[in-house]
Amino acid sequence: MNADECMETIKLTSRGGDSFELPYAAARLAHVVRDANDENDDGDIDSPEDVEILKVNSPCLEKVVEFLKHYHEEALTEIKTPLEDNTFEGNVKQEWYQNFLKGIDQPMLFDLVTAANFMAIQPLLDLTCLKVSCQLMGKSAEEIRQILNIPKLTPEEEETARRDHRWIFDD
């Protein structure tokens, strides 16, 4: 990428039609942006084109853009596996990234997981999946079912599942 490209901006447009501007150098972390701009092997392009992200709603895309801008300035330190701690804060040492997901509700968290996956933003996917994982640690099967909004099996469905997938139910 040349010096001019570091200064170029791009707009990402959400499903709701809202546009969010950010430096192309930050946006290119998303593979969907790079793919839409036909970068060559050196990362060079003539001029970045705006990208419609029609599978992501406006509030979620706004958070994604916030992440991309910050990541460009301060990359997320790799999340080590196996996890060092059972808490989100114990595994994410950088304060900005800890605060990025603080206070967001469950639907937004799952929207961010989906957006990170769709846009192929691996660091955001790692961060959001870690947050979900930490929320599930130590929870009962019933609590997990409620958090993930998994419907309860009927007695017939449970019997079929126990028969077809015995390994899941073995203690």
C-alpha positions as CSV (number, residue, x, y, z in Angstrom):
1,M,0.0,0.0,0.0
2,N,1.4,3.4,-0.9
3,A,1.4,6.6,1.1
4,D,-1.6,8.0,-0.8
5,E,-3.7,5.0,0.0
6,C,-3.1,5.6,3.7
7,M,-4.9,8.9,3.4
8,E,-7.8,7.7,1.2
9,T,-11.1,7.1,2.8
10,I,-13.9,4.7,2.0
11,K,-17.6,4.6,3.0
12,L,-19.3,1.5,4.2
13,T,-23.1,1.6,3.8
14,S,-25.4,-0.4,6.0
15,R,-28.6,-2.3,5.3
16,G,-30.5,0.8,6.5
17,G,-28.6,3.0,4.0
18,D,-26.5,4.8,6.6
19,S,-22.9,5.4,5.5
20,F,-19.8,5.4,7.7
21,E,-16.5,6.9,6.5
22,L,-13.2,5.6,7.6
23,P,-9.6,5.4,6.3
24,Y,-9.2,2.7,3.6
25,A,-6.2,1.5,5.5
26,A,-8.4,0.7,8.5
27,A,-11.3,-0.7,6.4
28,R,-9.1,-3.2,4.6
29,L,-8.9,-5.4,7.7
30,A,-12.3,-6.6,6.5
31,H,-11.7,-9.1,3.8
32,V,-15.1,-8.1,2.2
33,V,-13.7,-4.6,1.7
34,R,-10.5,-5.9,0.1
35,D,-12.4,-8.3,-2.1
36,A,-14.7,-5.6,-3.3
37,N,-11.7,-3.4,-4.2
38,D,-9.7,-6.0,-6.2
39,E,-6.4,-5.5,-4.4
40,N,-3.4,-7.0,-6.1
41,D,-0.9,-9.1,-4.1
42,D,1.0,-6.0,-2.9
43,G,-2.2,-4.5,-1.5
44,D,-2.2,-1.8,-4.1
45,I,-5.4,-0.5,-5.7
46,D,-6.1,2.5,-8.0
47,S,-8.7,4.1,-5.8
48,P,-10.9,2.4,-3.2
49,E,-14.5,2.1,-3.9
50,D,-17.3,2.4,-1.3
51,V,-18.8,-0.8,-0.2
52,E,-22.4,-1.7,0.6
53,I,-22.6,-4.1,3.6
54,L,-26.3,-5.0,3.2
55,K,-26.2,-7.8,5.7
56,V,-25.3,-5.5,8.6
57,N,-27.7,-3.0,10.2
58,S,-26.7,0.6,10.9
59,P,-26.0,0.4,14.7
60,C,-23.9,-2.7,14.3
61,L,-21.9,-1.3,11.3
62,E,-21.2,1.8,13.4
63,K,-19.7,-0.4,16.1
64,V,-17.7,-2.3,13.4
65,V,-16.3,0.9,12.0
66,E,-15.4,2.1,15.5
67,F,-13.5,-1.2,16.0
68,L,-11.7,-0.9,12.6
69,K,-10.6,2.6,13.2
70,H,-9.2,1.8,16.6
71,Y,-7.6,-1.5,15.5
72,H,-5.8,0.4,12.8
73,E,-4.2,2.6,15.5
74,E,-3.8,-0.1,18.2
75,A,-4.1,-3.7,17.1
76,L,-5.7,-6.2,19.5
77,T,-3.1,-8.3,21.2
78,E,-3.6,-12.0,20.2
79,I,-6.0,-13.8,22.5
80,K,-4.1,-16.8,23.7
81,T,-5.6,-20.3,23.8
82,P,-6.1,-22.1,25.9
83,L,-7.6,-19.2,27.8
84,E,-5.6,-17.9,30.7
85,D,-8.6,-16.9,32.7
86,N,-12.4,-17.5,32.9
87,T,-13.1,-13.8,32.6
88,F,-13.2,-11.6,29.5
89,E,-11.0,-9.0,31.2
90,G,-8.5,-11.7,32.2
91,N,-8.0,-12.6,28.6
92,V,-8.2,-9.2,27.0
93,K,-5.5,-7.0,28.5
94,Q,-6.1,-3.8,26.5
95,E,-8.5,-1.4,28.2
96,W,-10.1,0.0,25.0
97,Y,-11.0,-3.5,23.8
98,Q,-12.4,-4.4,27.3
99,N,-14.6,-1.3,27.2
100,F,-15.6,-1.7,23.5
101,L,-18.0,-4.6,24.4
102,K,-19.0,-3.3,27.9
103,G,-22.6,-2.5,28.3
104,I,-23.8,-3.8,24.9
105,D,-26.9,-6.0,25.0
106,Q,-27.0,-9.6,23.9
107,P,-28.7,-9.0,20.5
108,M,-26.0,-6.4,19.6
109,L,-23.2,-8.8,20.7
110,F,-24.6,-11.5,18.4
111,D,-25.0,-9.0,15.6
112,L,-21.3,-8.1,16.0
113,V,-20.4,-11.8,15.9
114,T,-22.4,-12.2,12.7
115,A,-21.0,-9.0,11.1
116,A,-17.4,-10.0,12.0
117,N,-17.9,-13.4,10.4
118,F,-19.7,-12.0,7.3
119,M,-17.1,-9.2,6.8
120,A,-14.2,-11.6,7.6
121,I,-12.7,-9.5,10.4
122,Q,-10.9,-12.1,12.4
123,P,-9.8,-10.0,15.3
124,L,-13.4,-8.7,15.9
125,L,-14.7,-12.3,15.5
126,D,-12.1,-13.5,18.1
127,L,-13.0,-10.7,20.5
128,T,-16.8,-11.1,20.3
129,C,-16.7,-15.0,20.4
130,L,-14.5,-14.7,23.5
131,K,-17.1,-12.4,25.1
132,V,-19.9,-14.9,24.4
133,S,-17.7,-17.8,25.6
134,C,-17.0,-16.0,28.9
135,Q,-20.7,-15.3,29.4
136,L,-21.4,-19.1,29.0
137,M,-18.7,-20.3,31.3
138,G,-20.0,-21.9,34.5
139,K,-23.6,-21.8,33.3
140,S,-26.0,-24.7,33.4
141,A,-27.5,-26.2,30.2
142,E,-30.8,-24.4,30.9
143,E,-29.1,-21.0,31.4
144,I,-27.1,-21.5,28.2
145,R,-30.3,-22.5,26.3
146,Q,-31.9,-19.2,27.5
147,I,-28.8,-17.0,26.7
148,L,-28.6,-18.5,23.2
149,N,-32.4,-18.5,22.7
150,I,-32.5,-22.2,22.0
151,P,-36.0,-23.6,22.2
152,K,-36.6,-26.5,24.6
153,L,-36.9,-29.9,23.0
154,T,-40.2,-31.7,23.1
155,P,-40.1,-35.1,24.8
156,E,-40.2,-36.8,21.4
157,E,-37.3,-34.6,20.0
158,E,-35.2,-35.3,23.1
159,E,-35.8,-39.1,22.8
160,T,-34.7,-38.9,19.1
161,A,-31.7,-36.8,20.0
162,R,-30.6,-39.2,22.8
163,R,-31.0,-42.1,20.4
164,D,-29.2,-40.5,17.4
165,H,-26.5,-38.7,19.3
166,R,-25.8,-40.8,22.4
167,W,-22.3,-39.3,22.8
168,I,-23.8,-35.9,23.6
169,F,-25.7,-37.3,26.6
170,D,-23.1,-39.7,27.9
171,D,-21.8,-38.6,31.3
